[in-house]
Amino acid sequence: MSMTRFTLIAALIAAIGLLLPQIAPNPYLFYAGFIVLQYVVIATGWNILGGYAGYINFGTSGFFGGGAYLATFMIKAFDAPLIVQIFAAMVLGCVLALLLGYWLSTTFELPRLKLYYLVIGVVGLWVVSLAAAFRPARRASMVSPAIATRTV
């Protein structure tokens, strides 16, 4: 497939994705599509890191979760549109990754550490990320589907 054709198809899919929430009468379709897109992003990241690079990294879920928390905050506090939420979540994830990477590399001199310290650090960050996400997820699972999908 040529690059021009790929770019046109990607632009068409992006335009449909941006216009569909404005047209769809049922908010559940928007919610279900958003969940599917989240899993597409996670699967693509896992494919690149675990498949092509052969690198297993569970620490990225923390940055993804930080972006998800920011998107949720923006929709609740400011009723921000989807494109603003996506951009803000992306920027927050990048900033958190850069700050944490800089802090770790300057504080602990990572290139001089043995590999098992890096593995312990990544697993520790993963456990902290899961613990931070468990309580809100547990509370959200207690909401009845009839209440969660009703229109306001």
C-alpha positions in Angstrom: 0.0 0.0 0.0 1.4 3.4 -0.9 2.0 6.1 1.6 -0.5 8.4 0.0 -3.3 5.8 0.1 -2.5 4.9 3.7 -2.6 8.6 4.7 -6.0 9.1 3.0 -7.4 6.0 4.7 -6.0 7.1 8.1 -7.5 10.6 7.6 -10.8 9.2 6.7 -10.9 6.9 9.7 -9.9 9.8 12.0 -12.6 12.1 10.5 -15.2 9.4 11.1 -14.0 8.9 14.6 -14.2 12.6 15.4 -17.6 13.0 13.8 -19.3 9.9 15.0 -19.8 11.0 18.7 -21.6 14.1 17.4 -24.0 12.0 15.2 -24.6 8.9 17.3 -27.8 9.2 19.4 -26.8 6.5 21.9 -24.0 7.4 24.3 -23.3 3.7 24.9 -21.9 3.4 21.3 -19.4 6.2 22.1 -18.5 4.6 25.4 -18.0 1.1 23.9 -16.0 2.6 21.0 -13.8 4.4 23.4 -13.1 1.3 25.4 -12.3 -0.6 22.2 -9.9 2.1 21.1 -8.1 2.0 24.4 -7.5 -1.7 24.0 -6.3 -1.1 20.4 -3.7 1.4 21.7 -2.6 -1.0 24.5 -2.4 -3.9 22.1 -0.4 -1.9 19.5 2.1 -0.8 22.2 2.5 -4.3 23.4 3.0 -5.5 19.9 5.7 -3.0 19.3 7.5 -3.5 22.6 7.0 -7.2 23.2 6.8 -8.4 19.6 9.2 -6.3 17.4 11.6 -5.1 20.1 11.5 -8.2 22.3 11.3 -6.0 25.4 8.9 -6.7 28.2 7.8 -3.5 30.0 4.9 -3.3 32.4 5.7 0.2 33.7 4.0 1.9 30.8 0.6 1.1 32.2 1.2 3.8 34.8 1.6 6.5 32.2 -1.5 5.2 30.3 -3.5 5.3 33.6 -2.3 8.8 34.4 -3.6 9.9 31.0 -6.9 8.1 31.6 -7.3 9.8 35.0 -6.7 13.2 33.4 -9.2 12.5 30.6 -11.8 11.5 33.2 -11.1 14.6 35.3 -11.5 16.8 32.2 -14.8 15.4 31.2 -16.2 15.6 34.7 -14.8 19.1 35.6 -14.9 20.9 32.3 -17.0 18.8 29.9 -14.1 18.8 27.5 -14.5 17.4 24.0 -12.8 14.1 23.1 -10.0 15.6 21.0 -8.9 17.8 23.9 -9.0 14.9 26.3 -6.9 12.7 24.0 -4.3 15.4 23.5 -4.1 16.3 27.2 -3.8 12.6 28.2 -1.0 12.2 25.6 0.9 15.2 26.8 0.6 14.1 30.5 1.8 10.6 29.7 4.8 12.0 27.8 5.7 14.5 30.5 5.4 11.9 33.3 7.6 9.5 31.3 10.2 12.1 30.6 10.3 13.3 34.2 10.5 9.8 35.7 13.1 8.7 33.1 15.3 11.8 33.8 14.9 11.4 37.6 15.8 7.7 37.5 18.8 8.1 35.1 20.3 11.0 37.2 19.6 9.6 40.6 20.4 5.9 40.2 22.9 5.9 37.3 20.9 3.2 35.5 23.6 2.2 32.9 25.8 1.1 35.8 23.2 -0.9 37.6 22.8 -4.6 37.2 19.8 -5.8 35.2 17.8 -7.3 38.1 17.5 -3.8 39.7 15.8 -2.5 36.6 13.4 -5.5 36.6 12.6 -4.9 40.3 12.0 -1.2 39.6 9.7 -1.9 36.7 7.7 -4.5 38.6 7.5 -2.1 41.6 6.1 0.7 39.4 3.6 -1.8 37.8 2.4 -2.9 41.3 2.0 0.7 42.4 0.1 1.5 39.2 -2.3 -1.4 39.7 -2.9 -0.5 43.3 -3.7 3.1 42.3 -6.2 2.0 39.7 -7.8 -0.8 41.6 -10.0 1.2 44.0 -11.5 3.5 41.3 -12.1 0.5 39.1 -13.7 -1.4 42.0 -16.0 1.5 42.7 -16.9 1.9 39.0 -17.8 -1.8 38.8 -20.4 -1.3 41.6 -22.4 1.0 39.3 -25.4 -0.6 37.7 -25.2 -0.7 33.9 -28.7 0.9 33.7 -27.4 3.9 35.6 -24.0 4.0 33.8 -25.5 4.1 30.4 -28.5 6.4 30.9 -28.6 9.7 29.2 -28.5 12.9 31.2 
